[in-house]
Amino acid sequence: MNFDDLSRRMQGAVTAFKSDLSGLRTGRASATMLDPITVNVYGSVMPINQLATINVPEPRLITVTVWDRGTAQAVEKAIRESSLGLNPIVEGAVFRIPIPELNADRRKEFVKAAHKYAEGARVAVRHVRRDGMDSLKKSEADGLGEDEARRLTEKIQKLTDDTIAEIDSVLAAKEAEILQV
């Protein structure tokens, strides 16, 4: 029974959940907001952060400075066509992207999306728990004592409960951030 592996896999689900949440807009500018945007340049599709420097000089403004002026038009097109609803102001190789205020309906949509991501993370943690329990049952069949099996079962359940509690607390913090006006 490898608890380090179970713990690592559960923390991987939490990390993936946090990464998913970072893409949700909260009405406040964040450099990670642009992470999902990919740009079609040089005959391939590249993430925007490999083509430009992304800064947040103000809470409601993102600046994107492209390194190669030849890619500026493609970067602008990718930002405009993204599902983020952003409209960059072009000044040569620098784009200023004002972050519009979120209305109540849009905030509720983002909260729903956050809850969906959280449920996906919880399911991933439960799958890891199931794998641990299956491994434990196999060990029990191979001669592991009943008391030891019960102790390990409780340890796996505690690890699962703690990880799900962490997911819930991250979700609550993100929900409060999204709903904050």
N, C-alpha and C positions, 0 to 999 in steps of 0.2 A: 504494500500500500504506500504510494508516494504522495504525501500531502503537499509537498512543495510543488509538484506538477499540477495537482488540483487547484491549489491556491493561485499559481501562475496563470492557469487557464481562466479561472474566474476573474482575476484582475485584468486579463486580456479583454474580457467582455465589458468590464467597467471602462477600460481605456477606449475601446471602440465606441461605447455609448457617449463618452465625453467628447470624442472626436465628432460624432454625429451632431451633438448639441452645439458644437462650436460654429457649425454652419448656419444655425438658426439666427435670424436677425432679431435684435432686441431693441432697435431704435437707436442704439449707440454704435458708433463706428468701431470696427475691429478688423485687423489685418487678415484674420482667418476667415472673414466673410467671403473673401474672393477665392479661397482654396478650391471650391468645386468648379471654378471656371477654367476651361481648357481653350486653347487658342490653336487654330489651324495655320501653322507657319512652317516654312522650310520643308514642305511636303509631308509633315507629320503633325500630330496633335500633341501639344505640350501644355503643362500647367502654367498658369499666368505667372506664378512666382519664380519660374525659370527664365522668364523673359523680361522681368521688370522688378524694380524695388517698390515695395508697398509700405507706405507710412500712414500713421494716424496722427496728424498734427492737432486736430481738434476733436471733441467728442462726436461731432456730427459730420465729419469730413474725412475722406480717405484720399490720399494722393498716390498715384501710380506713375512711376518714372520708367519708361521703357529704355532699355540699353541700346537697342538698334532702332533708329528712326524708321527703317524699312518695315518694321513689324507694328508700328503704331496703329495703322488702319485696322489690321487684323485684331489687335488687342481691343481697340475701341468697339469693333463689331461684336466680339465675344462678350464684352461687358454688357452692351446694350441688349443682346439676344439671350442673356442668361435669365434664369427664372427669378432672379433677385429683385427685378424691377428698378434697376439703377440706371441713371442717365448721366454719363460722364461729360464734363466740360473740358474740351481739348485745348491745350496751350502748348503746341509744338510736341515735345516728347513727354510732357507732363499732363496727366489727366487729373482733374479735380472731380471727385465723386461725392456730391452732397448726399447724406443719408436722410431720406424723407421720414417724417413722423409717421408712426404706425397708427392706423385707426383700430377701433375696438374689435371689429370683425377679423381683421388680419392678425391681431394679437391672439385671438381665440384659435385661429387656424394654426399658429405656431405652437400654442400650448398643446393642441391635439397631436401635432407632429412629434412634440417632445414626449408625450405619453406613449405614442406608438414606438418611438426609439427605446424608451424605458422598458416596455413590455418585451421587445426583442432581446434586450440585454438580460432581463429576468429569465426568459426562456433559455438563453444560452447558458446561464448559470445553472439552471435546473438540469440541462443536458449534461453538464460537467458532473453535477451531483449524481445523476443516474449512472454515469460511467464509473464513478467512484464506488457506488453501491454494488454495481455488477462485479467489479473487481473484488470487492469485499466478500460477496457471496461465493465467488470462485475460491477465494482464500479459505473461507469457512468450510467449503466442501473438501479442501485439501488438508484440513486438520486444524484450522484456527479455532481456539476456544470460544465458547459461547459468551463468556464475560468480556473477553477481548474484542469480539465482534460487536457487542453492544456498545462498548466504549468507543470504538472506531466509528460506529454508526452515529453516535451522538456528536463526535468530533466533526464528522463530515457535515452533519445537519447544522451545527453551530457556524461552521465556515460558510455554508450556504446562506444562513440567516443574516450573518454579518455583511456578506457581500450584497445581498438584496437590500439591506438597510442602507448601505452606502449608495446604491443606485437610487433609492427613494430620496435620500437627502440631496443628492446632486440634482435630481429632477425637481424637487421642491425649490431649491435655490434658483434653478434656471426658470422655473415657472414664475417665481417672484420677480426675477429680472425682466422677463418678457412683459409681465403685466404692469410693471412700474411705469408710470406716465411721466 
